Each structure stands twice: as structure tokens, then as C-alpha cells.
């Protein structure tokens, strides 16, 4: 009799262990949603040519330099005179597309400035988990250049449309199978004040959002 009960007890313990593992996995899936499809973003401002002409006296600043509001980066020489190329906002020079002697059209972008002091994380969450998102939920952030450090942010905005909308749906011929594509909901995550995080525009971020509570 003892020999019969031992295998049964062993099988019972194994089944219980599997049930605990499955329950833990289900709880983990229920309490968190995550994505590696995220990046560091910030408000950006274009420097554009005010008129058609030729660039003169282009800046010697390197990309990554800090510039103030209305900093002069160069000028455009036109038939009517010279017009300055100035930054509309202070920040970091992240795009430098001009050089002396280049011909530019009116409205052409010649530089890009990013206000990285107001950086945030833009995450794209699979539509399957987006329904559990709420403003104010905590988000664990791991930056590509510092993967061993976790920074805690907060969900600040959940955008009301998916990242890519195709409308109308293309007509299908009879018998053609419909192929559903995954949709991603953009989510803006605010960084904590004074967060010591790498400030590289477009840097990859891994995001894990607590969806089990704490939202507003």
C-alpha cells in the first residue's frame, strides 16, 4: 500500500507546483504590461530658412552643444540682403544640416534643437494590454545605455489612437484570407524631477508598466 501512495503523492505535489507556477505567471501577466518599443523623446524646434538664398557664416557649434533662444547659427544671403538664421527655442543642437555656400529654399530646415530638460519616454504598447492602462500608473524604465539601472516614471498620457491607422481597409477578393496586423497605442511616460538618465534623443528604452493598481 505504501508503494502505491508514494507515486500518487509525488504526482500530487508536482501538479500543485505546476498550478502555483501557472498562477504566478497569470498574476505577473495581469499586474504588468511592457514593451521594448519605446524611446526617449523631447520637444523639438526647427530652424528654417526665412527665404530662398545661400547660407553664409554657418555656425561652428558641434551637434550636442547647448544653444539659447534666438541664438544666431548663420545667415541666408538673398537678392534683397542678408537674413539671420536663429533658434526659436533654447536647447541642445541635435541636427545640423547647413554649410556655407549651400543653396536653400524658403522654409527649408537647416537645424534642429531639442529641449532635453523636458524629455519624456514615448512607449508603444500592444493594443491587447492598452485597455489596462491608466494615467498615474508607475512605469519601470531601463535605458539602452544604462540597462542595469531602473528609473521609475509615471504614465502621463495615453493617446486616443493607435500609432498607425490604415483607412479604409483594402477590399479583398472572394476567398482571400484577412491578415490582422498588430496595433500599438502610444503612451507618454513622464520622468521624475531631477532624474539622472541619459539624454540622447531617440534612445531605446525598455518599459514595464504596473497595471494592477495605483492609477488615477
C-alpha positions as CSV (number, residue, x, y, z in Angstrom):
1,X,0.0,0.0,0.0
2,X,2.8,2.3,0.9
3,X,4.4,1.8,-2.6
4,X,1.1,2.8,-4.2
5,X,0.7,6.1,-2.3
6,X,4.2,7.4,-2.9
7,X,3.8,7.9,-6.6
8,X,0.4,9.4,-6.1
9,X,1.7,11.8,-3.5
10,X,4.6,12.7,-5.9
11,X,2.2,13.4,-8.8
12,X,0.0,15.5,-6.5
13,X,2.9,17.6,-5.4
14,X,4.1,18.0,-9.0
15,X,0.6,19.1,-10.1
16,X,0.4,21.6,-7.1
17,X,3.8,23.0,-8.1
18,X,2.7,23.5,-11.7
19,X,-0.5,25.1,-10.6
20,X,1.5,27.6,-8.4
21,X,3.8,28.4,-11.3
22,X,0.8,28.9,-13.7
23,X,-0.9,31.1,-11.1
24,X,2.3,33.2,-10.6
25,X,2.6,33.6,-14.3
26,X,-1.0,34.7,-14.6
27,X,-0.6,37.2,-11.8
28,X,2.5,38.6,-13.4
29,X,0.7,38.9,-16.7
30,X,-2.2,40.6,-15.0
31,X,-0.2,43.1,-13.0
32,X,2.3,44.3,-15.6
33,X,2.4,45.1,-19.2
34,X,5.6,46.0,-21.0
35,X,7.3,46.9,-24.3
36,X,10.7,47.3,-25.8
37,X,9.2,49.5,-28.5
38,X,9.9,52.8,-26.7
39,X,12.4,55.7,-27.0
40,X,13.4,58.9,-25.3
41,X,11.6,61.9,-26.8
42,X,11.6,65.7,-26.2
43,X,10.0,68.8,-27.6
44,X,11.9,69.8,-30.8
45,X,12.2,73.0,-32.7
46,X,13.2,73.5,-36.3
47,X,15.5,76.3,-37.6
48,X,14.3,77.1,-41.1
49,X,15.4,79.4,-43.8
50,X,13.2,82.5,-43.8
51,X,13.8,83.0,-47.6
52,X,15.4,81.3,-50.5
53,X,19.1,82.1,-50.8
54,X,22.6,81.0,-50.0
55,X,23.9,80.1,-46.4
56,X,26.7,82.3,-45.1
57,X,28.6,82.3,-41.9
58,X,27.2,78.9,-40.7
59,X,27.8,78.0,-37.1
60,X,30.9,76.3,-35.9
61,X,29.0,74.7,-33.0
62,X,29.1,70.9,-32.9
63,X,26.0,68.8,-32.6
64,X,25.2,68.3,-28.9
65,X,26.0,71.9,-28.0
66,X,23.7,73.9,-25.8
67,X,22.1,77.0,-27.5
68,X,19.9,79.7,-26.1
69,X,16.7,81.1,-27.5
70,X,17.3,83.3,-30.6
71,X,20.9,82.1,-30.9
72,X,22.3,83.0,-34.3
73,X,23.5,80.0,-36.3
74,X,24.3,81.8,-39.5
75,X,22.5,83.8,-42.2
76,X,20.9,83.5,-45.6
77,X,22.1,85.8,-48.4
78,X,19.2,86.8,-50.7
79,X,18.8,89.2,-53.5
80,X,17.4,91.7,-51.0
81,X,20.0,91.4,-48.4
82,X,21.0,89.1,-45.5
83,X,18.6,87.3,-43.1
84,X,19.7,85.7,-39.8
85,X,19.1,82.0,-39.0
86,X,18.1,81.9,-35.3
87,X,16.9,79.3,-33.0
88,X,13.2,79.6,-31.9
89,X,13.9,77.9,-28.6
90,X,16.8,77.1,-26.3
91,X,18.1,73.5,-26.0
92,X,20.6,71.1,-27.5
93,X,21.6,71.2,-31.1
94,X,20.7,67.7,-32.3
95,X,20.5,68.4,-36.1
96,X,23.0,70.4,-38.2
97,X,22.1,70.3,-41.9
98,X,23.6,73.5,-43.2
99,X,27.0,74.5,-44.6
100,X,28.4,77.8,-46.0
101,X,27.5,78.3,-49.6
102,X,24.6,75.9,-49.7
103,X,21.5,77.0,-51.6
104,X,18.3,76.7,-49.6
105,X,14.7,77.1,-50.3
106,X,12.3,79.2,-48.1
107,X,11.1,77.1,-45.2
108,X,13.9,74.5,-45.6
109,X,15.1,73.0,-42.3
110,X,18.7,73.7,-41.6
111,X,19.0,72.8,-37.9
112,X,17.0,71.1,-35.1
113,X,17.0,72.0,-31.4
114,X,15.7,69.7,-28.7
115,X,14.7,70.8,-25.2
116,X,16.0,67.7,-23.4
117,X,15.3,69.3,-20.0
118,X,11.6,68.3,-20.8
119,X,12.5,64.8,-22.0
120,X,10.0,62.0,-21.6
121,X,9.6,58.4,-22.8
122,X,7.3,57.6,-25.7
123,X,6.3,53.9,-25.5
124,X,4.2,51.9,-27.9
125,X,2.1,49.3,-26.0
126,X,0.4,46.4,-27.7
127,X,-3.4,47.0,-28.1
128,X,-4.0,43.9,-26.1
129,X,-2.6,45.4,-22.9
130,X,-3.6,49.0,-23.6
131,X,-7.0,48.6,-22.1
132,X,-5.5,48.2,-18.6
133,X,-3.5,51.5,-18.8
134,X,-4.4,54.4,-16.6
135,X,-2.9,57.8,-16.1
136,X,-0.6,57.8,-13.0
137,X,0.5,54.2,-13.1
138,X,4.1,53.5,-12.3
139,X,6.5,52.6,-15.1
140,X,9.9,51.0,-14.7
141,X,12.3,52.3,-17.3
142,X,15.6,50.8,-18.5
143,X,17.7,52.8,-20.9
144,X,19.8,51.2,-23.5
145,X,23.0,52.9,-22.4
146,X,22.3,52.0,-18.7
147,X,20.5,48.7,-18.7
148,X,21.3,47.9,-15.1
149,X,19.6,51.0,-13.7
150,X,15.8,51.2,-13.3
151,X,14.2,54.6,-13.3
152,X,10.6,55.0,-12.2
153,X,8.3,57.2,-14.3
154,X,4.6,57.8,-14.4
155,X,2.1,57.3,-17.2
156,X,1.2,60.9,-18.2
157,X,-0.9,60.5,-21.3
158,X,-2.5,57.6,-23.2
159,X,-3.1,58.7,-26.8
160,X,-6.6,58.1,-28.2
161,X,-5.5,56.4,-31.4
162,X,-3.1,53.7,-32.5
163,X,0.3,54.6,-33.9
164,X,-0.6,53.6,-37.5
165,X,-4.1,53.8,-38.9
166,X,-4.9,52.5,-42.3
167,X,-8.3,53.5,-43.6
168,X,-10.2,52.4,-45.5
169,X,-9.5,48.7,-45.2
170,X,-8.4,47.5,-48.6
171,X,-11.0,45.5,-50.4
172,X,-10.4,41.7,-50.5
173,X,-11.3,39.4,-53.3
174,X,-13.5,36.5,-52.6
175,X,-11.8,33.7,-50.7
176,X,-8.8,35.9,-49.7
177,X,-7.8,35.5,-46.1
178,X,-7.7,38.5,-43.8
179,X,-4.4,39.1,-42.2
180,X,-4.7,41.2,-39.0
181,X,-1.7,43.3,-38.1
182,X,-0.7,44.3,-34.6
183,X,-1.6,47.8,-33.5
184,X,0.4,49.8,-31.0
185,X,-1.0,52.5,-28.7
186,X,1.4,55.5,-27.9
187,X,1.8,56.2,-24.2
188,X,3.7,59.2,-22.8
189,X,5.7,58.5,-19.6
190,X,6.9,61.4,-17.5
191,X,10.4,61.2,-15.9
192,X,10.8,62.1,-12.3
193,X,12.1,65.5,-11.5
194,X,15.9,65.5,-11.5
195,X,16.1,62.0,-13.0
196,X,19.7,61.2,-13.8
197,X,19.1,59.5,-17.2
198,X,21.0,59.5,-20.5
199,X,19.7,62.4,-22.6
200,X,20.1,61.2,-26.1
201,X,17.1,61.9,-28.3
202,X,15.6,58.7,-29.7
203,X,17.5,56.3,-27.3
204,X,15.9,52.9,-26.9
205,X,14.0,52.3,-23.6
206,X,12.5,49.1,-22.2
207,X,9.3,49.8,-20.3
208,X,7.3,47.8,-17.8
209,X,4.0,49.4,-16.5
210,X,2.2,48.3,-13.3
211,X,-1.4,47.9,-14.3
212,X,-2.6,46.2,-11.1
213,X,-3.5,49.4,-9.3
214,X,-2.2,52.8,-8.4
215,X,-3.6,54.6,-11.4
216,X,-5.9,57.5,-11.4
